[in-house]
Amino acid sequence: MGFFKKIIDGLRKTKEKIGFKLNQLFKRGIFDDDFYDELEFILLSADIGEETTTDIIDELRVRMGKDHASDPEKANKYLHDVLTDMLGDEKLSVSTPCVILVSGVNGVGKTTTIGKLANIFTKQGKSVVIAAADTFRAAAGEQLEIWANRAKVRIIKHEEGSDPAAVVYDAVSSAKSRGTDIVLVDTAGRLHNKKNLMEELKKIDRVIDREFPEADRKNLIVLDATTGQNAIQQVDIFNEAIDIDGIVLTKLDGTAKGGVVLAIKHDMDIPVYFVGVGEGIDDLIPFDSESYVDGII
């Protein structure tokens, strides 16, 4: 199945929620204040968020007003263009060697995402090692090892409860000695409190900077699309400890809140690099704004 088809299928629940309503709204061909009020309600129902929705509608008014648009098809195209322009089309680009620190709360699909990322990089011909630095969650290392085996990559792990930074140190040392292209670092999603979690992330960050300063660095956060606007709050929390470069949005196929992608990009100005649209190892795909917008409208 092609990337485009996977995104379309993954957005099926979101499209079922808002696609038909949008279609009926535009078909009327009457673009007055009532039209914009109803459009606002539809966009908010997809968890796009108030501020983002307001900016979408303001920009749509400007573009349609300049052209005095009254044709439904043309008006729909304007909305398509507004959404696509808002999202942009930034892709994850890495130079090797590269260390990718993957953060996120427990339950978002962080471990499976790391396995899928490893699979993506190996298919690109890159060598990969995974650092199992979530040593606090029971059986996290074993779960990650299963995914490492599926992706056919090496894994560095210590005993449960050991120092996560020590795992990262060993993984980085191993990568340097073997000339490994990509180090994927799993991290804890929940310690005793938020302060402990942030301090642990900062410590890991310092170890990577100290031991592998020549490596390209990427900090990714994994978010669960089904949580909608709560996902944005999670980005805020993790940004306190590490500068987030990009987002992996999982479970897009399981939610009608797929509009949160727009809210994330608009509110945080952080690109969504990948979306998860299934449980298989190949079901993490590069985000494409055109396909995404086509998938919802």
C-alpha positions in Angstrom: 0.0 0.0 0.0 1.4 3.4 -1.0 2.1 6.2 1.5 -0.7 8.3 0.1 -3.3 5.5 0.5 -2.1 4.8 4.0 -2.6 8.4 5.1 -6.0 8.6 3.5 -7.0 5.3 5.2 -5.5 6.5 8.5 -7.6 9.7 8.4 -10.9 7.8 7.7 -12.4 8.5 11.1 -11.6 12.2 10.9 -13.0 12.4 7.4 -16.1 10.6 8.5 -16.6 13.3 11.2 -16.0 16.4 9.2 -15.6 15.6 5.5 -19.3 15.1 4.7 -20.2 18.2 6.7 -17.6 20.3 4.8 -18.8 18.9 1.5 -22.5 19.8 2.3 -21.5 23.3 3.6 -19.5 24.2 0.4 -22.1 22.8 -1.9 -24.6 25.5 -0.7 -22.5 28.1 -2.5 -23.4 30.8 0.0 -20.3 32.2 1.7 -21.8 34.6 4.3 -21.2 34.9 8.0 -23.4 31.8 8.6 -21.1 29.8 6.4 -18.0 30.9 8.4 -19.8 30.2 11.7 -20.6 26.7 10.6 -17.1 26.1 9.2 -15.7 27.1 12.6 -17.9 24.6 14.4 -16.9 21.8 12.0 -13.1 22.5 12.3 -13.3 22.7 16.1 -15.1 19.3 16.2 -11.9 17.8 14.6 -9.8 19.1 17.5 -8.1 21.8 15.4 -8.3 24.2 18.3 -9.7 27.7 18.7 -6.7 29.8 17.8 -5.8 27.7 14.7 -9.4 27.6 13.6 -9.7 31.4 13.8 -6.5 31.9 11.8 -7.7 29.4 9.1 -11.0 31.2 8.8 -9.4 34.6 8.7 -7.0 33.5 5.9 -9.8 31.9 4.0 -11.9 35.1 4.2 -9.0 37.1 2.8 -8.3 34.7 -0.1 -11.9 34.3 -1.1 -12.6 38.1 -0.7 -9.7 39.0 -3.1 -11.2 36.7 -5.7 -14.8 37.4 -4.8 -15.1 33.6 -4.9 -18.6 32.2 -5.1 -18.0 28.8 -6.8 -18.1 25.9 -4.3 -15.3 24.0 -6.0 -13.1 27.1 -6.0 -13.9 27.8 -2.4 -13.0 24.3 -1.4 -9.7 24.6 -3.2 -9.0 27.8 -1.2 -9.5 25.9 2.1 -7.3 23.1 0.8 -4.5 25.6 0.1 -4.9 27.4 3.4 -4.5 24.2 5.3 -1.6 22.9 3.2 0.3 26.3 3.5 -0.2 26.2 7.3 1.3 22.8 7.6 4.3 23.2 5.3 6.1 20.1 4.2 9.3 19.7 6.3 10.9 16.3 6.2 13.2 14.7 8.7 16.7 15.1 7.4 19.7 13.6 9.2 23.4 13.5 8.6 25.4 10.6 10.0 26.4 9.8 12.6 23.2 10.9 14.2 21.7 10.5 17.7 17.9 10.6 17.9 16.5 11.1 21.3 12.9 9.9 21.5 10.7 11.1 24.3 7.0 11.0 25.2 4.7 9.9 28.0 4.0 6.2 28.6 1.3 4.7 26.5 1.7 6.8 23.3 3.5 4.0 21.4 7.1 5.2 21.9 8.7 1.8 22.0 7.0 0.6 18.8 7.8 3.9 17.1 11.5 3.4 17.8 11.3 -0.1 16.3 9.5 1.3 13.2 12.1 4.2 12.9 14.9 1.6 13.0 13.2 -0.3 10.2 12.9 2.9 8.1 16.6 3.7 8.6 17.8 0.2 7.8 15.8 0.2 4.6 17.7 3.4 3.7 20.9 1.4 4.1 21.9 2.9 7.4 23.2 1.0 10.4 21.3 1.4 13.6 21.7 0.8 17.4 19.0 1.2 19.9 19.7 2.4 23.5 17.0 1.0 25.8 17.2 3.9 28.3 13.7 3.5 29.7 15.0 1.4 32.6 12.1 2.3 34.9 9.1 0.7 33.2 8.8 -3.0 33.8 9.7 -5.1 30.7 10.4 -2.0 28.6 13.8 -3.4 27.5 12.3 -6.7 26.6 9.6 -5.1 24.5 12.2 -2.9 22.8 14.4 -5.9 22.1 11.5 -7.6 20.2 11.2 -4.6 18.0 15.0 -4.4 17.5 14.9 -8.0 16.3 12.1 -7.3 13.9 14.1 -4.4 12.5 17.3 -6.5 12.5 19.3 -3.9 14.5 21.5 -4.0 17.6 20.2 -3.0 21.0 22.1 -1.9 24.2 20.3 -2.5 27.4 21.0 -2.8 31.1 19.1 -4.3 34.0 15.7 -2.8 35.0 16.2 0.1 37.4 19.7 0.9 36.3 21.0 4.4 35.3 19.5 5.4 31.9 22.4 7.8 31.2 24.8 4.8 31.6 22.8 2.9 28.9 23.1 5.9 26.6 26.8 6.2 27.3 27.4 2.5 26.4 25.2 2.9 23.2 27.1 6.0 22.1 30.5 4.4 22.8 29.4 1.3 20.8 28.2 3.4 17.9 31.5 5.3 17.8 33.7 2.2 17.9 31.6 0.4 15.2 30.9 3.4 13.0 27.2 3.1 13.4 25.1 5.6 11.5 22.1 6.1 13.8 21.6 5.8 17.6 18.0 5.7 18.6 17.5 6.4 22.3 14.4 5.3 24.2 13.6 7.3 27.3 11.3 7.0 30.3 7.8 8.5 30.0 7.0 8.6 33.7 9.2 8.8 36.7 8.1 9.7 40.3 7.2 13.2 39.3 7.7 15.7 36.4 10.8 17.1 37.9 12.6 13.7 38.0 11.5 13.0 34.4 12.9 16.3 33.2 16.2 16.0 35.1 16.7 12.5 33.7 16.2 13.8 30.2 18.6 16.6 30.7 21.2 14.2 32.1 20.9 12.0 29.0 21.1 15.0 26.8 24.4 16.1 28.5 25.9 12.6 28.1 25.2 12.7 24.4 26.6 16.2 24.0 29.7 15.3 26.0 30.5 11.9 24.5 29.4 12.3 20.9 29.7 16.1 20.1 30.3 15.4 16.4 27.0 13.6 15.9 24.0 15.2 14.4 21.3 15.6 17.0 17.5 15.2 16.7 15.0 15.3 19.6 11.7 13.8 18.7 8.5 13.5 20.8 5.9 10.8 20.2 2.3 11.9 20.7 -0.9 9.9 20.7 -3.4 11.5 18.2 -6.4 10.2 20.2 -5.5 12.6 23.0 -6.3 15.6 20.8 -5.4 19.0 22.4 -3.7 17.3 25.4 -0.9 16.4 23.0 0.1 20.0 22.7 0.4 20.2 26.5 2.8 17.3 26.4 5.1 19.1 23.9 5.2 22.0 26.3 6.3 19.8 29.2 9.1 18.1 27.3 10.3 21.3 25.8 11.2 22.4 29.3 14.0 19.8 29.3 15.0 19.4 25.7 14.4 21.4 22.5 11.9 19.3 20.5 12.8 19.2 16.8 9.9 17.2 15.5 6.9 15.1 16.2 5.8 11.5 15.6 2.0 11.3 15.8 0.8 7.8 16.5 -2.7 6.2 16.3 -3.9 8.5 13.6 -6.0 5.7 12.3 -7.8 5.3 15.6 -9.2 8.8 16.1 -11.6 11.4 14.7 -9.3 14.1 16.2 -6.9 14.1 13.2 -7.2 17.9 13.0 -4.8 18.1 16.0 -2.0 17.9 13.4 -2.9 21.5 12.3 -3.1 22.7 15.9 0.3 21.3 16.7 2.0 22.9 13.7 0.3 26.2 14.2 0.6 26.5 18.0 4.1 25.0 18.5 5.7 25.6 15.1 7.2 22.1 15.3 6.9 19.8 12.2 5.2 16.5 12.3 7.7 14.2 10.7 5.9 10.8 10.8 2.4 9.5 11.5 1.5 6.0 12.7 -1.4 4.5 10.8 -1.3 0.9 12.1 0.5 -1.8 14.1 2.8 -3.2 11.5 6.5 -2.4 11.2 5.9 -0.5 8.0 2.9 1.5 9.3 5.0 4.5 10.3 5.1 6.8 7.3 6.5 10.2 6.5 4.0 13.0 7.0 2.8 14.6 3.8 0.7 17.8 4.0 -1.0 17.4 0.6 -2.1 13.8 1.4 -3.2 14.8 4.9 -5.4 17.6 3.6 -6.8 15.5 0.9 -7.6 12.9 3.6 -9.8 15.2 5.6 -11.5 17.3 2.9 
